[in-house]
Amino acid sequence: MKSEVRSVKLFGDHGNKAAVLRGELLPRIADSPLTLLAVEEFVTSENIGQLIQERDVVLLAVDNHATRKLVNDYCAAQLRDVCLISGGNNGVVSEPGGKVQRGTYGNVQIYLRCAGADASPSLARFHPEIADPADQHPLEKSCTELVTSVPQLLFTNMLVATSMPGCLWLHLCGSLHYSEVAFDLADAVMRPVPLPAPAPLSP
């Protein structure tokens, strides 16, 4: 019996993800008035002012807290009106003490600024891992670190990717009633995260 090996093209050509995705989407929107641009660079402190501006809606889908902090801090300090929606998951990793994260947990945070004031908590307000990230911005990583990444679970990423526009839809409809939603795919659980109770006033 002979075995036959077939080549299967799964996700198109290799290369910059933004450029590849743009090339695959352009034929689908050719007859529409939409314009799709691909920015083939990481967001940095030098270019963030060109990439994110007043009244923008930002869907932030990065895999490191250093970039989340960079974007969060820029929105907080420089923009009066912005909608920042950030999504991610915990990956499949082993923690000290033998605990294994199975990669099925994810969350979406929504940071709104209106007329120069926070209308919801920033990404870092209740997340110390973002306020003081232990990881690095992609440009600070070595070549070896760049090719070594935390394994991701496709199905968790898909749920994050569908939850982010869902939050945007609620925001645009004026019906968004939470600033963070969390889920665990394995436990079939998805719910808003309640804000911590304010600290009691000192006498």
N, C-alpha and C positions, 0 to 999 in steps of 0.2 A: 504494500500500500504506500502510495506517495503522499506526502503532506504538501499542501500548497500554501505558500506564504503570500499574503496580499498586503499591499501598502494602503493604509487608510489615512486620509487627510482629515484630521480632527478639527483644528482651529485655524486653518489658513496658514499664511506664510509667517516665518519667524521675523522678529524685528521689534522696533518700538511699538508697545501695545497701543498707544494712542493712534499712531499712524496706520497700523494694521487694521484696527477697528474702523477708523475713518474710511479706509479703502473698501472695507466690506459693507459699510452702511451707505456709502454714497449712491450706489445704483438703486437702493430702495427708496431714496428720497429725491431722486432725480427730477421727478415731476411735481415736487412741492416747493414752496417758497423758503424752505429751511436752508440754512447754511451751517455746515459742520466744519469746524477747524480743529486741527490736531496740534497740540503744543508738545513738542518732543523734548521736554526737559522736566527735571524735578522742580517742584516749588521750593524756592529758597528765600532768604531774607532780602536778596537783591532783586528778584523778579516778582515777588508776591504782589507788589503794588500795581503791576501791569495785569496780573492774572485775576485778582479779586478786587472789585471796586464797589462803590456805594450802590445799594439796592440790588446787589447780586443775590442769586440763590446758588449756594455752593453745596454740591453733593460730594462729600469727602470720603473716599473709599481707599484709604491707605493702610499699610500693614505695620506701621511703627508709630509709637507714641510721640517721638520727637517731632515728626511732621504734624501730628494733631496739635501739639502745643504751639508750634510755630504759627499755624493758621488760626488757632483759637486766640492767641495773644494779639495777632495782627487785627483781627476783627474787633476785639475788645478795646484796643488802644487807638485804632485809626478809622474805624467806620461807625457812622451814626445809624445806618439802616442796613441790615444784612440778615439773611437766613442761612445758617450753617447747619447742615445735616450730616452727621458723621456716623458711619457704620463699620462694624468690625466683629471679629470673633476671636476666641482664645487659642485656636490652633490645637494641634495634637502634640502635647509636650509632657515631659516628666518633670515634676517639681521636686525640690529637696524634701526628703522624708518619704519618698516613694509614691506620692500622690500623682496620678496620671490624669491630665486634662484630655478628655476624649474628643474635643474639637466640635462638640455639638452646641456649645453655648455661644450666643452672640447678642449684640445690642445695637440700638440706634439712639443717638443723642441729637437733640434739636436745640440749637443756641440761637436765640432771636435778639436782635438789637433794634430798638425803635426810637427815633428822635434822640439818639445819643445815650439811651439808657438800656440796661439789660431787661428784656421782657421774659427771660428764662435763664436758668443757671448756665454759666459757661461750661465748656467741655471739661475744664479742670476743676470746677468748683467742688464737686464731690468725688473726684477721681484722682487720688494722689499719684497714680501711675502715669497720668497725663501731666499733672502739675510738675512732677519731678521725674521725667522719663529716665528709665535705666537703659533704654536702647539708644541707637544712633540714627541720625538722618542718613539716608542712602548715600549721599555724597561723602560722608565721613567714614564709610565702611571700606575695608580692603576688598580686593578682587575676590579673595577666598570667601569673605563674609557675604558678599553679594550673591554668590552662587549657592550659598548654604542658607536655606530658609526653613522656617518652621512649617512642617506639613499642614496643609489646609484640607478641610473636608468640603468637597464640592457642594454637597447638599446644604451645609450651613451657609456657605457663601451665597448660594442661590436665595436662601431665605432672607439674608441681609439685603441682598440686591433688590428683592421685591418689597421689603419693609421700608426701605428708604423713600421710594416714590410714594408709598402709601402715606407716610408721614407728611410728605410734601403736599399731597392731595388734601389731607385734613387741614394743613396750615392755610392753603389757598382758599379753602371753603370756610375758613374761620371757625373750624370745629376741632382744632388740635387742643386737647385737654391734658397733655402730659409733656414733659421735657425729655423723657427717656423711656424706651420700651426695651425689655429684655426677653430672651427666649432660650429654651433648651429644646432642641429638635428631638433628642432621644426621649425626653419626658413629655413631649407634646404640650409644652407650656409656653404661653406668650402673654405677658402682661406689662402694664405701665409700672415704672419704678417710682414708688412714693418718695417725695422729698423728705429728707431728715427733718425732725422737729427742731425748731429754733432753740438755741441754748437759752436757759433761763437767765434773766437779768440779775446781776449782782446786787445785793442789798446796799 
